[in-house]
């Protein structure tokens, strides 16, 4: 009897042994291949499909500012108000991810893995094309929805003040804080994207947990933050130069570094260092076993 057989729990039927095999969590290489395939599909999408999906995501992100503002306006003042109101931050992410809309910070991992796997100029060009159109679509959506929330008679004055306070809090960060907090935010979103394929049935809870912690820690995010800060610009409290130079550029750089150059690079290096099968072969074997 081999050592492997002697270590197994005795008395298991073949069906039970197969069930044990099926319930093993996927290896990192399998998750890598799942996300790489998703990223490759995103890189192949047309400009029109990317644009409209990204624009829709920017509009949907309005739910985050809306929910937080409504919480702040209706909760009693106190130290615990942010603990509760931060739950509202998750609303936009839930809408965007569950609706499978294009969010820029998701693509700092998803669309990067195909480039790291096959680092060619063609793949780099496809990545920059996707990043450019998705970022433009996201920001166009957030700037539009911020203007609508300010100019149309939708919310009461107390909620409008809460929206302004949320934006002011973001702009209290200096350039180094915008950048450093952006790195953490980009890393957290990449972590969320990596976790979801292995726990698809718990997707909603993963999204809520990660984004709630982002809000609680006041970490900067290029898409949600552009909504919060552009609300201040439309209200006349900030200039567009402050929006781009003090908020957008350092936050964007931080998000890209946290999602691509830290999480994606380390995750890719982990898989490349694995002495087992290539990611694609592992994915095929796992899919066949579950089928």
Residue pairs with C-beta under 8 A, 6 or more apart in sequence:
8 17
12 20
21 289
22 289
22 290
25 198
26 34
26 197
26 198
26 286
27 274
27 276
27 282
28 267
28 270
28 271
28 274
29 271
29 274
29 276
29 277
29 278
29 279
29 282
29 283
30 279
30 282
30 283
30 286
31 194
31 197
31 198
32 113
32 267
32 268
32 271
32 279
33 279
33 280
33 282
33 283
34 197
34 283
35 109
35 110
35 113
35 193
35 194
35 197
36 113
36 114
36 117
36 279
37 283
38 110
39 107
39 109
39 110
39 111
39 112
39 113
39 114
40 114
42 50
42 102
42 107
42 110
42 111
42 130
43 111
43 114
43 123
43 126
43 127
43 130
45 130
47 129
47 133
50 102
50 130
50 133
50 134
50 137
51 133
51 136
51 137
52 137
53 100
53 101
53 102
53 134
53 137
54 101
54 102
54 103
54 104
54 133
54 134
54 135
54 136
54 137
54 138
54 141
55 137
55 138
55 140
55 141
56 99
56 101
56 141
57 96
57 101
57 102
57 103
57 137
57 138
57 141
57 223
58 137
58 138
58 139
58 140
58 141
58 142
58 143
58 144
58 145
58 223
58 227
59 141
59 142
59 144
59 145
60 92
60 95
60 96
60 99
60 101
60 141
61 92
61 93
61 95
61 96
61 138
61 141
61 142
61 145
61 223
61 224
61 227
62 92
62 141
62 142
62 145
62 146
62 148
62 149
62 227
63 91
63 92
63 94
63 95
64 88
64 89
64 90
64 91
64 92
64 93
64 224
64 227
65 92
65 146
65 149
65 163
65 166
65 224
65 227
65 228
65 231
66 88
66 91
66 149
67 87
67 88
67 89
67 91
67 92
68 85
68 86
68 88
68 89
68 162
68 166
68 215
69 88
69 155
69 159
69 160
69 162
69 163
69 166
70 88
70 155
70 159
70 162
71 81
71 84
71 85
71 87
71 88
72 81
72 85
72 162
72 165
72 166
73 156
73 158
73 159
73 161
73 162
75 81
75 84
75 85
82 216
83 216
86 212
86 215
86 216
87 208
87 212
87 215
88 215
89 211
89 212
89 214
89 215
89 224
90 207
90 208
90 211
90 212
90 215
92 224
93 103
93 207
93 211
94 204
94 207
94 208
95 101
96 103
97 103
97 106
97 203
97 207
98 203
98 204
98 207
102 134
102 137
102 138
103 134
103 138
103 223
104 131
104 134
104 135
104 138
104 222
104 223
104 255
105 185
105 186
105 189
105 190
105 221
105 222
105 223
105 255
105 259
106 189
106 193
107 130
107 131
107 134
108 186
108 189
108 190
108 255
108 256
108 258
108 259
108 260
108 264
109 189
109 190
109 193
109 194
109 259
109 260
109 263
109 264
109 267
110 193
111 127
111 130
111 131
112 127
112 259
112 260
112 264
113 264
113 267
113 268
114 123
114 127
115 123
115 124
115 126
115 127
116 264
116 265
116 268
117 268
117 279
135 222
135 252
138 222
138 223
138 226
139 222
139 223
139 226
139 248
142 223
142 224
142 226
142 227
142 230
143 226
143 227
143 230
145 227
146 227
146 228
146 230
146 231
146 234
147 230
147 234
148 154
149 155
149 163
149 231
150 160
150 163
150 231
150 234
150 235
151 234
155 163
163 228
163 231
164 231
164 232
164 235
164 237
166 228
166 231
167 228
167 229
167 231
167 232
167 237
167 238
168 232
168 237
169 218
170 218
170 220
170 225
170 228
170 229
170 247
171 229
171 232
171 238
171 242
171 246
171 247
173 181
173 218
173 220
175 246
175 250
176 250
177 220
178 220
178 246
178 247
178 250
178 251
178 254
179 250
179 251
179 253
179 254
180 254
181 217
181 218
181 219
181 220
181 251
181 254
182 219
182 220
182 221
182 222
182 250
182 251
182 252
182 253
182 254
182 255
182 257
182 258
183 254
183 255
183 257
183 258
183 262
184 217
184 219
184 254
184 258
185 214
185 219
185 220
185 221
185 251
185 254
185 255
185 258
186 254
186 255
186 256
186 257
186 258
186 259
186 260
186 262
186 263
187 258
187 259
187 262
187 263
188 210
188 213
188 214
188 219
188 258
189 210
189 214
189 221
189 255
189 258
189 259
190 258
190 259
190 260
190 262
190 263
190 264
191 210
191 263
192 206
192 207
192 210
192 211
194 263
194 267
195 206
196 203
196 206
196 207
199 206
214 221
220 247
220 251
220 254
220 255
221 251
221 255
222 248
222 251
222 252
222 255
225 247
225 248
225 251
226 243
226 247
226 248
229 238
229 243
229 247
229 248
230 243
232 238
233 239
233 240
233 242
233 243
271 279
276 282
277 285
